[in-house]
């Protein structure tokens, strides 16, 4: 990859960081919506870093599949924790 593409990715990351910092004052949302927007921006920045600076974009398909599988496993664990936290004090809990 050329230096120009690294600089372009760096500039995009800086712009996304500025958007992340300015988003609460420019677009006032509720705390849950604000967190969701900032997490989506953070996910996009993470994908840029993994794809370009960690050279996953040019990696063999096996490495890409390993990363996708690891992200999927992490997502499953996070969703399990989220469901547990949400339903922990649910009124119709059969275990209470």
Z-matrix of the N, CA and C atoms (Angstrom, degrees):
N
C 1 1.439
C 2 1.519 1 109.19
N 3 1.283 2 114.30 1 150.94
C 4 1.456 3 119.10 2 -177.64
C 5 1.534 4 110.32 3 -87.91
N 6 1.307 5 114.63 4 164.70
C 7 1.464 6 121.14 5 178.21
C 8 1.532 7 109.48 6 -63.66
N 9 1.329 8 116.33 7 -34.12
C 10 1.462 9 120.13 8 -177.78
C 11 1.526 10 111.08 9 -60.44
N 12 1.336 11 117.81 10 -41.74
C 13 1.460 12 118.93 11 179.97
C 14 1.523 13 111.84 12 -68.44
N 15 1.346 14 117.39 13 -35.05
C 16 1.462 15 119.57 14 175.91
C 17 1.528 16 110.91 15 -64.87
N 18 1.308 17 116.64 16 -40.38
C 19 1.469 18 120.60 17 179.05
C 20 1.527 19 110.18 18 -67.11
N 21 1.335 20 116.86 19 -40.02
C 22 1.474 21 119.83 20 177.86
C 23 1.532 22 111.53 21 -62.50
N 24 1.331 23 116.39 22 -41.15
C 25 1.461 24 119.74 23 178.07
C 26 1.528 25 109.66 24 -66.54
N 27 1.319 26 117.54 25 -40.78
C 28 1.461 27 121.02 26 177.42
C 29 1.526 28 111.25 27 -60.46
N 30 1.323 29 116.96 28 -44.76
C 31 1.463 30 119.92 29 178.53
C 32 1.530 31 111.45 30 -63.92
N 33 1.319 32 117.23 31 -39.97
C 34 1.459 33 120.44 32 176.84
C 35 1.523 34 111.07 33 -63.69
N 36 1.332 35 117.11 34 -40.29
C 37 1.459 36 120.38 35 177.16
C 38 1.525 37 111.54 36 -63.97
N 39 1.326 38 116.83 37 -39.47
C 40 1.467 39 120.11 38 177.88
C 41 1.531 40 111.42 39 -65.94
N 42 1.323 41 116.65 40 -40.18
C 43 1.464 42 120.22 41 177.84
C 44 1.534 43 110.26 42 -64.75
N 45 1.323 44 116.96 43 -43.01
C 46 1.466 45 120.01 44 179.13
C 47 1.529 46 111.44 45 -65.82
N 48 1.329 47 117.11 46 -35.38
C 49 1.465 48 120.19 47 175.48
C 50 1.514 49 110.96 48 -65.11
N 51 1.331 50 117.14 49 -41.84
C 52 1.463 51 120.61 50 177.24
C 53 1.522 52 110.87 51 -63.52
N 54 1.320 53 117.49 52 -40.38
C 55 1.465 54 120.83 53 177.60
C 56 1.530 55 110.16 54 -63.96
N 57 1.332 56 116.89 55 -40.68
C 58 1.461 57 120.64 56 178.65
C 59 1.523 58 110.97 57 -62.01
N 60 1.316 59 116.67 58 -40.62
C 61 1.464 60 120.02 59 -178.97
C 62 1.524 61 112.25 60 -73.12
N 63 1.324 62 117.81 61 -35.96
C 64 1.463 63 121.23 62 -176.14
C 65 1.522 64 113.33 63 -88.30
N 66 1.304 65 118.32 64 -15.01
C 67 1.463 66 121.90 65 -173.74
C 68 1.526 67 113.50 66 -57.90
N 69 1.337 68 121.74 67 -42.94
C 70 1.472 69 118.62 68 -179.37
C 71 1.529 70 113.83 69 -63.42
N 72 1.328 71 117.33 70 -33.27
C 73 1.465 72 117.98 71 -178.93
C 74 1.529 73 112.20 72 -85.46
N 75 1.327 74 118.48 73 -28.24
C 76 1.464 75 120.91 74 179.71
C 77 1.525 76 112.53 75 -79.36
N 78 1.328 77 115.63 76 -43.90
C 79 1.460 78 120.96 77 -177.34
C 80 1.521 79 107.40 78 -124.58
N 81 1.326 80 117.96 79 94.12
C 82 1.467 81 119.23 80 -179.17
C 83 1.532 82 111.19 81 -72.69
N 84 1.297 83 116.04 82 114.77
C 85 1.466 84 122.52 83 178.03
C 86 1.525 85 108.25 84 -118.89
N 87 1.300 86 116.07 85 173.03
C 88 1.453 87 119.68 86 172.44
C 89 1.518 88 109.83 87 -69.18
N 90 1.308 89 116.61 88 166.38
C 91 1.464 90 119.04 89 -175.50
C 92 1.527 91 112.11 90 -63.46
N 93 1.329 92 118.07 91 -37.34
C 94 1.465 93 120.21 92 179.02
C 95 1.518 94 112.47 93 -68.70
N 96 1.337 95 116.90 94 -42.36
C 97 1.465 96 120.66 95 179.12
C 98 1.524 97 110.82 96 -68.80
N 99 1.319 98 116.04 97 -38.91
C 100 1.462 99 119.95 98 178.97
C 101 1.526 100 110.48 99 -63.46
N 102 1.322 101 116.37 100 -42.45
C 103 1.461 102 120.16 101 177.70
C 104 1.521 103 110.53 102 -63.58
N 105 1.321 104 117.71 103 -40.11
C 106 1.462 105 120.92 104 179.98
C 107 1.526 106 111.28 105 -63.28
N 108 1.322 107 117.15 106 -44.70
C 109 1.462 108 120.59 107 179.67
C 110 1.522 109 110.41 108 -63.13
N 111 1.321 110 117.29 109 -43.69
C 112 1.456 111 119.82 110 -178.50
C 113 1.525 112 112.08 111 -69.68
N 114 1.330 113 117.37 112 -32.02
C 115 1.464 114 119.76 113 176.60
C 116 1.528 115 111.62 114 -70.27
N 117 1.322 116 117.15 115 -34.84
C 118 1.469 117 120.05 116 176.51
C 119 1.528 118 110.12 117 -66.17
N 120 1.326 119 116.67 118 -41.51
C 121 1.468 120 120.15 119 176.79
C 122 1.527 121 110.01 120 -63.50
N 123 1.337 122 116.89 121 -42.21
C 124 1.468 123 120.77 122 179.19
C 125 1.526 124 111.11 123 -64.42
N 126 1.327 125 117.19 124 -37.34
C 127 1.462 126 120.59 125 177.26
C 128 1.528 127 110.70 126 -64.05
N 129 1.318 128 116.37 127 -43.35
C 130 1.464 129 120.12 128 178.72
C 131 1.531 130 110.83 129 -63.04
N 132 1.343 131 117.14 130 -40.54
C 133 1.465 132 120.36 131 177.75
C 134 1.525 133 110.85 132 -65.52
N 135 1.319 134 117.28 133 -39.70
C 136 1.460 135 120.64 134 178.27
C 137 1.527 136 111.17 135 -64.09
N 138 1.326 137 116.77 136 -40.26
C 139 1.467 138 119.76 137 177.88
C 140 1.528 139 111.37 138 -64.56
N 141 1.324 140 117.17 139 -38.31
C 142 1.464 141 120.21 140 176.10
C 143 1.524 142 111.39 141 -62.44
N 144 1.322 143 116.27 142 -44.63
C 145 1.466 144 119.88 143 -179.15
C 146 1.522 145 111.14 144 -64.76
N 147 1.331 146 116.31 145 -45.69
C 148 1.464 147 119.61 146 179.98
C 149 1.520 148 110.88 147 -65.32
N 150 1.313 149 116.63 148 -40.76
C 151 1.463 150 119.70 149 -176.48
C 152 1.512 151 113.96 150 -70.60
N 153 1.331 152 117.26 151 -42.38
C 154 1.460 153 119.69 152 -173.51
C 155 1.519 154 113.29 153 -99.93
N 156 1.331 155 117.74 154 -51.86
C 157 1.457 156 119.46 155 -174.22
C 158 1.521 157 112.33 156 -78.47
N 159 1.328 158 118.02 157 -26.28
C 160 1.460 159 120.56 158 176.87
C 161 1.527 160 111.02 159 -99.45
N 162 1.316 161 116.83 160 6.29
C 163 1.470 162 125.15 161 172.14
C 164 1.526 163 113.67 162 60.22
N 165 1.315 164 117.64 163 29.21
C 166 1.459 165 119.70 164 177.84
C 167 1.522 166 111.32 165 -74.09
N 168 1.321 167 116.44 166 -23.14
C 169 1.461 168 120.67 167 179.24
C 170 1.530 169 111.72 168 -61.11
N 171 1.320 170 116.38 169 -35.47
C 172 1.461 171 121.19 170 -178.70
C 173 1.525 172 113.05 171 -101.96
N 174 1.333 173 117.79 172 8.37
C 175 1.463 174 122.02 173 -177.37
C 176 1.526 175 110.39 174 -78.07
N 177 1.333 176 115.81 175 160.61
C 178 1.469 177 118.58 176 175.22
C 179 1.523 178 111.64 177 -63.55
N 180 1.315 179 115.33 178 160.60
C 181 1.460 180 121.47 179 -175.49
C 182 1.529 181 111.76 180 -61.75
N 183 1.319 182 117.84 181 -31.71
C 184 1.463 183 120.99 182 179.94
C 185 1.525 184 110.80 183 -60.47
N 186 1.322 185 117.93 184 -45.12
C 187 1.458 186 121.45 185 179.96
C 188 1.526 187 111.03 186 -65.50
N 189 1.309 188 116.39 187 -38.66
C 190 1.468 189 119.39 188 177.50
C 191 1.524 190 110.50 189 -63.40
N 192 1.329 191 116.60 190 -41.55
C 193 1.459 192 120.01 191 179.05
C 194 1.524 193 111.80 192 -65.71
N 195 1.317 194 117.59 193 -36.67
C 196 1.462 195 121.05 194 177.72
C 197 1.521 196 110.23 195 -63.98
N 198 1.328 197 117.74 196 -43.29
C 199 1.468 198 121.18 197 179.32
C 200 1.525 199 110.41 198 -65.61
N 201 1.318 200 117.82 199 -42.08
C 202 1.470 201 120.97 200 178.87
C 203 1.527 202 110.22 201 -63.20
N 204 1.324 203 117.48 202 -41.27
C 205 1.464 204 120.89 203 178.61
C 206 1.523 205 111.20 204 -65.06
N 207 1.325 206 117.63 205 -40.88
C 208 1.466 207 120.75 206 178.57
C 209 1.529 208 110.94 207 -64.75
N 210 1.316 209 117.56 208 -41.21
C 211 1.465 210 121.04 209 177.80
C 212 1.524 211 110.32 210 -65.74
N 213 1.319 212 117.19 211 -38.94
C 214 1.466 213 120.74 212 177.28
C 215 1.527 214 110.92 213 -62.51
N 216 1.335 215 117.74 214 -44.40
C 217 1.471 216 120.92 215 178.22
C 218 1.522 217 110.96 216 -62.50
N 219 1.318 218 116.82 217 -41.64
C 220 1.460 219 120.51 218 177.40
C 221 1.519 220 110.90 219 -62.63
N 222 1.320 221 117.34 220 -41.33
C 223 1.462 222 121.54 221 178.74
C 224 1.523 223 111.47 222 -63.26
N 225 1.323 224 117.18 223 -39.76
C 226 1.464 225 120.62 224 178.13
C 227 1.526 226 110.46 225 -62.89
N 228 1.326 227 117.43 226 -44.28
C 229 1.465 228 120.59 227 179.46
C 230 1.527 229 110.88 228 -64.22
N 231 1.319 230 117.41 229 -43.84
C 232 1.467 231 120.72 230 179.50
C 233 1.524 232 110.35 231 -62.76
N 234 1.316 233 117.85 232 -42.34
C 235 1.466 234 120.40 233 178.42
C 236 1.527 235 112.25 234 -65.35
N 237 1.323 236 117.04 235 -37.58
C 238 1.459 237 119.25 236 176.13
C 239 1.523 238 111.08 237 -62.73
N 240 1.322 239 117.32 238 -43.74
C 241 1.461 240 120.48 239 176.81
C 242 1.529 241 111.23 240 -64.26
N 243 1.324 242 117.25 241 -38.86
C 244 1.459 243 120.43 242 -179.74
C 245 1.523 244 111.04 243 -65.40
N 246 1.328 245 117.63 244 -44.18
C 247 1.462 246 120.32 245 178.27
C 248 1.522 247 110.84 246 -64.99
N 249 1.323 248 117.40 247 -39.99
C 250 1.454 249 120.55 248 178.46
C 251 1.530 250 111.01 249 -62.66
N 252 1.313 251 116.24 250 -43.19
C 253 1.463 252 119.81 251 179.79
C 254 1.520 253 111.07 252 -67.43
N 255 1.305 254 117.11 253 -39.70
C 256 1.470 255 120.56 254 -178.26
C 257 1.527 256 111.34 255 -67.02
N 258 1.315 257 116.78 256 -44.59
C 259 1.459 258 120.34 257 -174.73
C 260 1.527 259 113.42 258 -93.46
N 261 1.309 260 118.57 259 8.29
C 262 1.457 261 121.06 260 -177.12
C 263 1.527 262 112.32 261 -61.78
N 264 1.314 263 117.84 262 -42.24
C 265 1.456 264 121.04 263 -177.80
C 266 1.527 265 111.41 264 -112.38
N 267 1.314 266 116.14 265 33.32
C 268 1.448 267 122.05 266 178.58
C 269 1.529 268 109.35 267 -70.65
N 270 1.335 269 117.31 268 136.14
C 271 1.461 270 121.82 269 -173.81
C 272 1.521 271 113.31 270 -63.23
N 273 1.323 272 117.64 271 -36.38
C 274 1.472 273 120.66 272 -176.25
C 275 1.521 274 110.81 273 -92.32
N 276 1.322 275 117.65 274 34.23
C 277 1.460 276 121.34 275 -179.48
C 278 1.532 277 109.17 276 -70.17
N 279 1.296 278 118.06 277 125.59
C 280 1.466 279 121.22 278 -175.99
C 281 1.529 280 112.17 279 -76.75
N 282 1.339 281 117.18 280 -12.87
C 283 1.459 282 119.77 281 -177.07
C 284 1.521 283 112.86 282 -94.32
N 285 1.310 284 119.44 283 -2.65
C 286 1.476 285 122.03 284 179.55
C 287 1.504 286 110.86 285 -103.61
